[in-house]
Amino acid sequence: MEKIINLHIEKLPEGYYLATTDDLQGLVVQGKTIAETLEIARDVAHKLIESQVNITLNPVADSFDYPLVIGQ
């Protein structure tokens, strides 16, 4: 079953993107692009979930909003 983790992403002055969340303790990642940051966050989330026993995440609802980021 898929679960949702709400990420907060901000662009750092150095040009990198930083992703954090209140949903999963310890998830703090950065990448050169938003896509890279999301990929790293997904990998780290999987590892954190595997290493922790009592994690409660929200299930994916039948409908939800998703911001689609498009580069030009």
PyMOL Python script that loads the backbone (N, CA, C, O; Angstrom):
from pymol import cmd

cmd.read_pdbstr("""\
ATOM      1  N   MET A   1       0.827  -1.177   0.000  1.00  0.00           N
ATOM      2  CA  MET A   1       0.000   0.000   0.000  1.00  0.00           C
ATOM      3  C   MET A   1       0.876   1.247   0.000  1.00  0.00           C
ATOM      4  O   MET A   1       1.855   1.323   0.742  1.00  0.00           O
ATOM      5  N   GLU A   2       0.529   2.204  -0.816  1.00  0.00           N
ATOM      6  CA  GLU A   2       1.289   3.443  -0.886  1.00  0.00           C
ATOM      7  C   GLU A   2       0.889   4.383   0.239  1.00  0.00           C
ATOM      8  O   GLU A   2      -0.268   4.422   0.659  1.00  0.00           O
ATOM      9  N   LYS A   3       1.860   5.131   0.711  1.00  0.00           N
ATOM     10  CA  LYS A   3       1.643   6.125   1.767  1.00  0.00           C
ATOM     11  C   LYS A   3       2.129   7.480   1.279  1.00  0.00           C
ATOM     12  O   LYS A   3       2.930   7.562   0.349  1.00  0.00           O
ATOM     13  N   ILE A   4       1.644   8.537   1.908  1.00  0.00           N
ATOM     14  CA  ILE A   4       2.042   9.896   1.533  1.00  0.00           C
ATOM     15  C   ILE A   4       2.923  10.496   2.619  1.00  0.00           C
ATOM     16  O   ILE A   4       2.617  10.409   3.808  1.00  0.00           O
ATOM     17  N   ILE A   5       4.018  11.106   2.190  1.00  0.00           N
ATOM     18  CA  ILE A   5       4.875  11.903   3.052  1.00  0.00           C
ATOM     19  C   ILE A   5       4.877  13.304   2.453  1.00  0.00           C
ATOM     20  O   ILE A   5       5.252  13.488   1.295  1.00  0.00           O
ATOM     21  N   ASN A   6       4.461  14.279   3.232  1.00  0.00           N
ATOM     22  CA  ASN A   6       4.439  15.666   2.758  1.00  0.00           C
ATOM     23  C   ASN A   6       5.818  16.283   2.946  1.00  0.00           C
ATOM     24  O   ASN A   6       6.309  16.413   4.068  1.00  0.00           O
ATOM     25  N   LEU A   7       6.432  16.660   1.836  1.00  0.00           N
ATOM     26  CA  LEU A   7       7.767  17.259   1.868  1.00  0.00           C
ATOM     27  C   LEU A   7       7.672  18.781   1.800  1.00  0.00           C
ATOM     28  O   LEU A   7       6.799  19.340   1.136  1.00  0.00           O
ATOM     29  N   HIS A   8       8.577  19.422   2.492  1.00  0.00           N
ATOM     30  CA  HIS A   8       8.764  20.866   2.355  1.00  0.00           C
ATOM     31  C   HIS A   8      10.081  21.036   1.598  1.00  0.00           C
ATOM     32  O   HIS A   8      11.126  20.571   2.052  1.00  0.00           O
ATOM     33  N   ILE A   9      10.027  21.701   0.443  1.00  0.00           N
ATOM     34  CA  ILE A   9      11.227  21.879  -0.385  1.00  0.00           C
ATOM     35  C   ILE A   9      11.522  23.366  -0.492  1.00  0.00           C
ATOM     36  O   ILE A   9      10.644  24.174  -0.794  1.00  0.00           O
ATOM     37  N   GLU A  10      12.771  23.706  -0.239  1.00  0.00           N
ATOM     38  CA  GLU A  10      13.174  25.102  -0.388  1.00  0.00           C
ATOM     39  C   GLU A  10      14.494  25.180  -1.149  1.00  0.00           C
ATOM     40  O   GLU A  10      15.350  24.302  -1.044  1.00  0.00           O
ATOM     41  N   LYS A  11      14.631  26.253  -1.915  1.00  0.00           N
ATOM     42  CA  LYS A  11      15.881  26.468  -2.651  1.00  0.00           C
ATOM     43  C   LYS A  11      16.848  27.212  -1.737  1.00  0.00           C
ATOM     44  O   LYS A  11      16.520  28.260  -1.180  1.00  0.00           O
ATOM     45  N   LEU A  12      18.028  26.660  -1.597  1.00  0.00           N
ATOM     46  CA  LEU A  12      19.051  27.249  -0.747  1.00  0.00           C
ATOM     47  C   LEU A  12      19.825  28.314  -1.515  1.00  0.00           C
ATOM     48  O   LEU A  12      19.869  28.271  -2.745  1.00  0.00           O
ATOM     49  N   PRO A  13      20.439  29.270  -0.815  1.00  0.00           N
ATOM     50  CA  PRO A  13      21.208  30.324  -1.496  1.00  0.00           C
ATOM     51  C   PRO A  13      22.328  29.765  -2.383  1.00  0.00           C
ATOM     52  O   PRO A  13      22.723  30.401  -3.360  1.00  0.00           O
ATOM     53  N   GLU A  14      22.839  28.575  -2.042  1.00  0.00           N
ATOM     54  CA  GLU A  14      23.917  27.959  -2.819  1.00  0.00           C
ATOM     55  C   GLU A  14      23.409  27.354  -4.126  1.00  0.00           C
ATOM     56  O   GLU A  14      24.202  26.914  -4.958  1.00  0.00           O
ATOM     57  N   GLY A  15      22.067  27.331  -4.309  1.00  0.00           N
ATOM     58  CA  GLY A  15      21.498  26.785  -5.534  1.00  0.00           C
ATOM     59  C   GLY A  15      20.946  25.382  -5.397  1.00  0.00           C
ATOM     60  O   GLY A  15      20.279  24.896  -6.310  1.00  0.00           O
ATOM     61  N   TYR A  16      21.205  24.721  -4.287  1.00  0.00           N
ATOM     62  CA  TYR A  16      20.686  23.375  -4.057  1.00  0.00           C
ATOM     63  C   TYR A  16      19.260  23.456  -3.519  1.00  0.00           C
ATOM     64  O   TYR A  16      18.799  24.516  -3.098  1.00  0.00           O
ATOM     65  N   TYR A  17      18.573  22.313  -3.540  1.00  0.00           N
ATOM     66  CA  TYR A  17      17.229  22.215  -2.972  1.00  0.00           C
ATOM     67  C   TYR A  17      17.282  21.337  -1.728  1.00  0.00           C
ATOM     68  O   TYR A  17      17.931  20.291  -1.722  1.00  0.00           O
ATOM     69  N   LEU A  18      16.597  21.770  -0.681  1.00  0.00           N
ATOM     70  CA  LEU A  18      16.561  21.057   0.587  1.00  0.00           C
ATOM     71  C   LEU A  18      15.142  20.554   0.818  1.00  0.00           C
ATOM     72  O   LEU A  18      14.182  21.317   0.707  1.00  0.00           O
ATOM     73  N   ALA A  19      15.010  19.265   1.140  1.00  0.00           N
ATOM     74  CA  ALA A  19      13.710  18.666   1.435  1.00  0.00           C
ATOM     75  C   ALA A  19      13.697  18.151   2.867  1.00  0.00           C
ATOM     76  O   ALA A  19      14.603  17.432   3.289  1.00  0.00           O
ATOM     77  N   THR A  20      12.658  18.527   3.608  1.00  0.00           N
ATOM     78  CA  THR A  20      12.456  18.052   4.970  1.00  0.00           C
ATOM     79  C   THR A  20      10.986  17.671   5.122  1.00  0.00           C
ATOM     80  O   THR A  20      10.160  17.994   4.268  1.00  0.00           O
ATOM     81  N   THR A  21      10.670  16.983   6.213  1.00  0.00           N
ATOM     82  CA  THR A  21       9.284  16.614   6.488  1.00  0.00           C
ATOM     83  C   THR A  21       9.076  16.444   7.980  1.00  0.00           C
ATOM     84  O   THR A  21       9.989  16.063   8.713  1.00  0.00           O
ATOM     85  N   ASP A  22       7.863  16.731   8.414  1.00  0.00           N
ATOM     86  CA  ASP A  22       7.473  16.445   9.796  1.00  0.00           C
ATOM     87  C   ASP A  22       6.889  15.043   9.904  1.00  0.00           C
ATOM     88  O   ASP A  22       6.667  14.547  11.008  1.00  0.00           O
ATOM     89  N   ASP A  23       6.638  14.400   8.763  1.00  0.00           N
ATOM     90  CA  ASP A  23       5.981  13.091   8.741  1.00  0.00           C
ATOM     91  C   ASP A  23       6.917  11.930   9.062  1.00  0.00           C
ATOM     92  O   ASP A  23       6.466  10.879   9.519  1.00  0.00           O
ATOM     93  N   LEU A  24       8.214  12.110   8.828  1.00  0.00           N
ATOM     94  CA  LEU A  24       9.166  11.016   8.999  1.00  0.00           C
ATOM     95  C   LEU A  24      10.454  11.572   9.594  1.00  0.00           C
ATOM     96  O   LEU A  24      11.246  12.213   8.903  1.00  0.00           O
ATOM     97  N   GLN A  25      10.649  11.317  10.879  1.00  0.00           N
ATOM     98  CA  GLN A  25      11.807  11.856  11.592  1.00  0.00           C
ATOM     99  C   GLN A  25      13.104  11.415  10.934  1.00  0.00           C
ATOM    100  O   GLN A  25      13.297  10.234  10.645  1.00  0.00           O
ATOM    101  N   GLY A  26      13.996  12.382  10.700  1.00  0.00           N
ATOM    102  CA  GLY A  26      15.305  12.081  10.140  1.00  0.00           C
ATOM    103  C   GLY A  26      15.419  12.306   8.648  1.00  0.00           C
ATOM    104  O   GLY A  26      16.518  12.218   8.099  1.00  0.00           O
ATOM    105  N   LEU A  27      14.305  12.596   7.969  1.00  0.00           N
ATOM    106  CA  LEU A  27      14.368  12.799   6.521  1.00  0.00           C
ATOM    107  C   LEU A  27      14.752  14.245   6.238  1.00  0.00           C
ATOM    108  O   LEU A  27      13.927  15.153   6.336  1.00  0.00           O
ATOM    109  N   VAL A  28      16.006  14.440   5.890  1.00  0.00           N
ATOM    110  CA  VAL A  28      16.555  15.737   5.493  1.00  0.00           C
ATOM    111  C   VAL A  28      17.515  15.443   4.351  1.00  0.00           C
ATOM    112  O   VAL A  28      18.542  14.795   4.551  1.00  0.00           O
ATOM    113  N   VAL A  29      17.183  15.921   3.144  1.00  0.00           N
ATOM    114  CA  VAL A  29      18.026  15.639   1.979  1.00  0.00           C
ATOM    115  C   VAL A  29      18.187  16.895   1.137  1.00  0.00           C
ATOM    116  O   VAL A  29      17.394  17.831   1.240  1.00  0.00           O
ATOM    117  N   GLN A  30      19.220  16.906   0.305  1.00  0.00           N
ATOM    118  CA  GLN A  30      19.381  17.996  -0.644  1.00  0.00           C
ATOM    119  C   GLN A  30      19.862  17.448  -1.971  1.00  0.00           C
ATOM    120  O   GLN A  30      20.506  16.401  -2.036  1.00  0.00           O
ATOM    121  N   GLY A  31      19.534  18.187  -3.042  1.00  0.00           N
ATOM    122  CA  GLY A  31      19.942  17.794  -4.378  1.00  0.00           C
ATOM    123  C   GLY A  31      20.145  19.012  -5.254  1.00  0.00           C
ATOM    124  O   GLY A  31      19.787  20.129  -4.882  1.00  0.00           O
ATOM    125  N   LYS A  32      20.728  18.782  -6.433  1.00  0.00           N
ATOM    126  CA  LYS A  32      20.996  19.880  -7.370  1.00  0.00           C
ATOM    127  C   LYS A  32      19.745  20.360  -8.074  1.00  0.00           C
ATOM    128  O   LYS A  32      19.655  21.528  -8.452  1.00  0.00           O
ATOM    129  N   THR A  33      18.767  19.465  -8.256  1.00  0.00           N
ATOM    130  CA  THR A  33      17.505  19.808  -8.904  1.00  0.00           C
ATOM    131  C   THR A  33      16.355  19.313  -8.029  1.00  0.00           C
ATOM    132  O   THR A  33      16.567  18.529  -7.104  1.00  0.00           O
ATOM    133  N   ILE A  34      15.153  19.768  -8.321  1.00  0.00           N
ATOM    134  CA  ILE A  34      13.987  19.278  -7.581  1.00  0.00           C
ATOM    135  C   ILE A  34      13.821  17.787  -7.825  1.00  0.00           C
ATOM    136  O   ILE A  34      13.554  17.029  -6.892  1.00  0.00           O
ATOM    137  N   ALA A  35      13.977  17.363  -9.077  1.00  0.00           N
ATOM    138  CA  ALA A  35      13.820  15.943  -9.408  1.00  0.00           C
ATOM    139  C   ALA A  35      14.833  15.086  -8.649  1.00  0.00           C
ATOM    140  O   ALA A  35      14.478  14.037  -8.110  1.00  0.00           O
ATOM    141  N   GLU A  36      16.080  15.522  -8.604  1.00  0.00           N
ATOM    142  CA  GLU A  36      17.105  14.776  -7.875  1.00  0.00           C
ATOM    143  C   GLU A  36      16.789  14.743  -6.382  1.00  0.00           C
ATOM    144  O   GLU A  36      16.960  13.712  -5.732  1.00  0.00           O
ATOM    145  N   THR A  37      16.332  15.861  -5.842  1.00  0.00           N
ATOM    146  CA  THR A  37      15.987  15.938  -4.424  1.00  0.00           C
ATOM    147  C   THR A  37      14.849  14.984  -4.093  1.00  0.00           C
ATOM    148  O   THR A  37      14.891  14.312  -3.063  1.00  0.00           O
ATOM    149  N   LEU A  38      13.826  14.914  -4.954  1.00  0.00           N
ATOM    150  CA  LEU A  38      12.709  13.995  -4.733  1.00  0.00           C
ATOM    151  C   LEU A  38      13.156  12.542  -4.804  1.00  0.00           C
ATOM    152  O   LEU A  38      12.701  11.708  -4.021  1.00  0.00           O
ATOM    153  N   GLU A  39      14.046  12.240  -5.742  1.00  0.00           N
ATOM    154  CA  GLU A  39      14.561  10.868  -5.878  1.00  0.00           C
ATOM    155  C   GLU A  39      15.336  10.460  -4.619  1.00  0.00           C
ATOM    156  O   GLU A  39      15.159   9.356  -4.106  1.00  0.00           O
ATOM    157  N   ILE A  40      16.184  11.348  -4.135  1.00  0.00           N
ATOM    158  CA  ILE A  40      16.955  11.064  -2.927  1.00  0.00           C
ATOM    159  C   ILE A  40      16.015  10.929  -1.732  1.00  0.00           C
ATOM    160  O   ILE A  40      16.193  10.034  -0.905  1.00  0.00           O
ATOM    161  N   ALA A  41      15.017  11.806  -1.631  1.00  0.00           N
ATOM    162  CA  ALA A  41      14.060  11.751  -0.524  1.00  0.00           C
ATOM    163  C   ALA A  41      13.308  10.424  -0.521  1.00  0.00           C
ATOM    164  O   ALA A  41      13.077   9.844   0.540  1.00  0.00           O
ATOM    165  N   ARG A  42      12.927   9.943  -1.696  1.00  0.00           N
ATOM    166  CA  ARG A  42      12.215   8.657  -1.789  1.00  0.00           C
ATOM    167  C   ARG A  42      13.116   7.526  -1.278  1.00  0.00           C
ATOM    168  O   ARG A  42      12.661   6.672  -0.516  1.00  0.00           O
ATOM    169  N   ASP A  43      14.377   7.515  -1.686  1.00  0.00           N
ATOM    170  CA  ASP A  43      15.315   6.479  -1.252  1.00  0.00           C
ATOM    171  C   ASP A  43      15.546   6.529   0.261  1.00  0.00           C
ATOM    172  O   ASP A  43      15.541   5.496   0.931  1.00  0.00           O
ATOM    173  N   VAL A  44      15.747   7.729   0.788  1.00  0.00           N
ATOM    174  CA  VAL A  44      15.990   7.883   2.224  1.00  0.00           C
ATOM    175  C   VAL A  44      14.743   7.482   3.009  1.00  0.00           C
ATOM    176  O   VAL A  44      14.854   6.839   4.053  1.00  0.00           O
ATOM    177  N   ALA A  45      13.557   7.854   2.520  1.00  0.00           N
ATOM    178  CA  ALA A  45      12.306   7.490   3.198  1.00  0.00           C
ATOM    179  C   ALA A  45      12.172   5.976   3.294  1.00  0.00           C
ATOM    180  O   ALA A  45      11.808   5.451   4.347  1.00  0.00           O
ATOM    181  N   HIS A  46      12.463   5.268   2.202  1.00  0.00           N
ATOM    182  CA  HIS A  46      12.398   3.796   2.227  1.00  0.00           C
ATOM    183  C   HIS A  46      13.333   3.228   3.287  1.00  0.00           C
ATOM    184  O   HIS A  46      12.954   2.329   4.038  1.00  0.00           O
ATOM    185  N   LYS A  47      14.548   3.750   3.347  1.00  0.00           N
ATOM    186  CA  LYS A  47      15.529   3.250   4.313  1.00  0.00           C
ATOM    187  C   LYS A  47      15.110   3.564   5.745  1.00  0.00           C
ATOM    188  O   LYS A  47      15.271   2.730   6.637  1.00  0.00           O
ATOM    189  N   LEU A  48      14.573   4.768   5.971  1.00  0.00           N
ATOM    190  CA  LEU A  48      14.120   5.124   7.314  1.00  0.00           C
ATOM    191  C   LEU A  48      12.945   4.256   7.748  1.00  0.00           C
ATOM    192  O   LEU A  48      12.884   3.821   8.898  1.00  0.00           O
ATOM    193  N   ILE A  49      12.021   4.005   6.842  1.00  0.00           N
ATOM    194  CA  ILE A  49      10.855   3.175   7.162  1.00  0.00           C
ATOM    195  C   ILE A  49      11.289   1.749   7.486  1.00  0.00           C
ATOM    196  O   ILE A  49      10.758   1.135   8.411  1.00  0.00           O
ATOM    197  N   GLU A  50      12.247   1.221   6.734  1.00  0.00           N
ATOM    198  CA  GLU A  50      12.748  -0.129   6.991  1.00  0.00           C
ATOM    199  C   GLU A  50      13.441  -0.234   8.345  1.00  0.00           C
ATOM    200  O   GLU A  50      13.388  -1.278   8.995  1.00  0.00           O
ATOM    201  N   SER A  51      14.090   0.847   8.769  1.00  0.00           N
ATOM    202  CA  SER A  51      14.873   0.798  10.004  1.00  0.00           C
ATOM    203  C   SER A  51      14.060   1.102  11.261  1.00  0.00           C
ATOM    204  O   SER A  51      14.530   0.851  12.371  1.00  0.00           O
ATOM    205  N   GLN A  52      12.855   1.634  11.105  1.00  0.00           N
ATOM    206  CA  GLN A  52      12.039   1.993  12.259  1.00  0.00           C
ATOM    207  C   GLN A  52      10.815   1.086  12.341  1.00  0.00           C
ATOM    208  O   GLN A  52      10.283   0.658  11.317  1.00  0.00           O
ATOM    209  N   VAL A  53      10.380   0.799  13.546  1.00  0.00           N
ATOM    210  CA  VAL A  53       9.289  -0.157  13.748  1.00  0.00           C
ATOM    211  C   VAL A  53       7.926   0.531  13.763  1.00  0.00           C
ATOM    212  O   VAL A  53       7.036   0.118  13.019  1.00  0.00           O
ATOM    213  N   ASN A  54       7.735   1.545  14.568  1.00  0.00           N
ATOM    214  CA  ASN A  54       6.422   2.153  14.772  1.00  0.00           C
ATOM    215  C   ASN A  54       6.280   3.447  13.986  1.00  0.00           C
ATOM    216  O   ASN A  54       6.366   4.533  14.558  1.00  0.00           O
ATOM    217  N   ILE A  55       6.064   3.341  12.689  1.00  0.00           N
ATOM    218  CA  ILE A  55       5.872   4.512  11.842  1.00  0.00           C
ATOM    219  C   ILE A  55       4.436   4.508  11.342  1.00  0.00           C
ATOM    220  O   ILE A  55       3.956   3.513  10.800  1.00  0.00           O
ATOM    221  N   THR A  56       3.759   5.634  11.530  1.00  0.00           N
ATOM    222  CA  THR A  56       2.402   5.768  11.032  1.00  0.00           C
ATOM    223  C   THR A  56       2.386   6.866   9.983  1.00  0.00           C
ATOM    224  O   THR A  56       2.612   8.035  10.298  1.00  0.00           O
ATOM    225  N   LEU A  57       2.122   6.497   8.745  1.00  0.00           N
ATOM    226  CA  LEU A  57       2.032   7.447   7.642  1.00  0.00           C
ATOM    227  C   LEU A  57       0.623   7.426   7.079  1.00  0.00           C
ATOM    228  O   LEU A  57      -0.085   6.424   7.181  1.00  0.00           O
ATOM    229  N   ASN A  58       0.221   8.547   6.481  1.00  0.00           N
ATOM    230  CA  ASN A  58      -1.112   8.641   5.897  1.00  0.00           C
ATOM    231  C   ASN A  58      -1.192   7.834   4.609  1.00  0.00           C
ATOM    232  O   ASN A  58      -0.292   7.911   3.773  1.00  0.00           O
ATOM    233  N   PRO A  59      -2.270   7.052   4.439  1.00  0.00           N
ATOM    234  CA  PRO A  59      -2.453   6.332   3.178  1.00  0.00           C
ATOM    235  C   PRO A  59      -2.812   7.308   2.063  1.00  0.00           C
ATOM    236  O   PRO A  59      -3.308   8.402   2.329  1.00  0.00           O
ATOM    237  N   VAL A  60      -2.565   6.918   0.833  1.00  0.00           N
ATOM    238  CA  VAL A  60      -2.914   7.742  -0.320  1.00  0.00           C
ATOM    239  C   VAL A  60      -4.426   7.729  -0.477  1.00  0.00           C
ATOM    240  O   VAL A  60      -5.035   6.661  -0.539  1.00  0.00           O
ATOM    241  N   ALA A  61      -5.030   8.900  -0.542  1.00  0.00           N
ATOM    242  CA  ALA A  61      -6.480   9.017  -0.715  1.00  0.00           C
ATOM    243  C   ALA A  61      -6.854   8.730  -2.170  1.00  0.00           C
ATOM    244  O   ALA A  61      -5.988   8.636  -3.039  1.00  0.00           O
ATOM    245  N   ASP A  62      -8.152   8.595  -2.416  1.00  0.00           N
ATOM    246  CA  ASP A  62      -8.622   8.356  -3.777  1.00  0.00           C
ATOM    247  C   ASP A  62      -8.373   9.552  -4.692  1.00  0.00           C
ATOM    248  O   ASP A  62      -8.269   9.389  -5.908  1.00  0.00           O
ATOM    249  N   SER A  63      -8.277  10.746  -4.122  1.00  0.00           N
ATOM    250  CA  SER A  63      -7.906  11.919  -4.914  1.00  0.00           C
ATOM    251  C   SER A  63      -7.080  12.855  -4.031  1.00  0.00           C
ATOM    252  O   SER A  63      -7.309  12.957  -2.826  1.00  0.00           O
ATOM    253  N   PHE A  64      -6.129  13.525  -4.647  1.00  0.00           N
ATOM    254  CA  PHE A  64      -5.281  14.471  -3.923  1.00  0.00           C
ATOM    255  C   PHE A  64      -4.633  15.403  -4.932  1.00  0.00           C
ATOM    256  O   PHE A  64      -4.585  15.105  -6.125  1.00  0.00           O
ATOM    257  N   ASP A  65      -4.135  16.538  -4.446  1.00  0.00           N
ATOM    258  CA  ASP A  65      -3.459  17.513  -5.301  1.00  0.00           C
ATOM    259  C   ASP A  65      -1.973  17.189  -5.348  1.00  0.00           C
ATOM    260  O   ASP A  65      -1.383  16.756  -4.359  1.00  0.00           O
ATOM    261  N   TYR A  66      -1.383  17.410  -6.518  1.00  0.00           N
ATOM    262  CA  TYR A  66       0.039  17.144  -6.694  1.00  0.00           C
ATOM    263  C   TYR A  66       0.615  18.253  -7.567  1.00  0.00           C
ATOM    264  O   TYR A  66       0.185  18.403  -8.711  1.00  0.00           O
ATOM    265  N   PRO A  67       1.568  19.033  -7.073  1.00  0.00           N
ATOM    266  CA  PRO A  67       2.146  20.084  -7.905  1.00  0.00           C
ATOM    267  C   PRO A  67       3.115  19.484  -8.928  1.00  0.00           C
ATOM    268  O   PRO A  67       4.097  18.841  -8.556  1.00  0.00           O
ATOM    269  N   LEU A  68       2.843  19.691 -10.177  1.00  0.00           N
ATOM    270  CA  LEU A  68       3.695  19.201 -11.255  1.00  0.00           C
ATOM    271  C   LEU A  68       4.680  20.287 -11.625  1.00  0.00           C
ATOM    272  O   LEU A  68       4.286  21.353 -12.100  1.00  0.00           O
ATOM    273  N   VAL A  69       5.969  20.024 -11.410  1.00  0.00           N
ATOM    274  CA  VAL A  69       7.018  20.997 -11.689  1.00  0.00           C
ATOM    275  C   VAL A  69       7.560  20.743 -13.086  1.00  0.00           C
ATOM    276  O   VAL A  69       7.971  19.626 -13.399  1.00  0.00           O
ATOM    277  N   ILE A  70       7.564  21.774 -13.930  1.00  0.00           N
ATOM    278  CA  ILE A  70       7.996  21.641 -15.321  1.00  0.00           C
ATOM    279  C   ILE A  70       9.129  22.639 -15.574  1.00  0.00           C
ATOM    280  O   ILE A  70       8.980  23.830 -15.301  1.00  0.00           O
ATOM    281  N   GLY A  71      10.243  22.159 -16.087  1.00  0.00           N
ATOM    282  CA  GLY A  71      11.346  23.044 -16.417  1.00  0.00           C
ATOM    283  C   GLY A  71      11.179  23.613 -17.811  1.00  0.00           C
ATOM    284  O   GLY A  71      10.550  22.994 -18.669  1.00  0.00           O
ATOM    285  N   GLN A  72      11.744  24.798 -18.042  1.00  0.00           N
ATOM    286  CA  GLN A  72      11.680  25.412 -19.375  1.00  0.00           C
ATOM    287  C   GLN A  72      13.036  25.545 -19.979  1.00  0.00           C
ATOM    288  O   GLN A  72      13.168  26.040 -21.098  1.00  0.00           O
TER     289      GLN A  72
END
""", "prot")
cmd.dss("prot")
cmd.show_as("cartoon", "prot")
cmd.util.cbc("prot")
cmd.orient("prot")
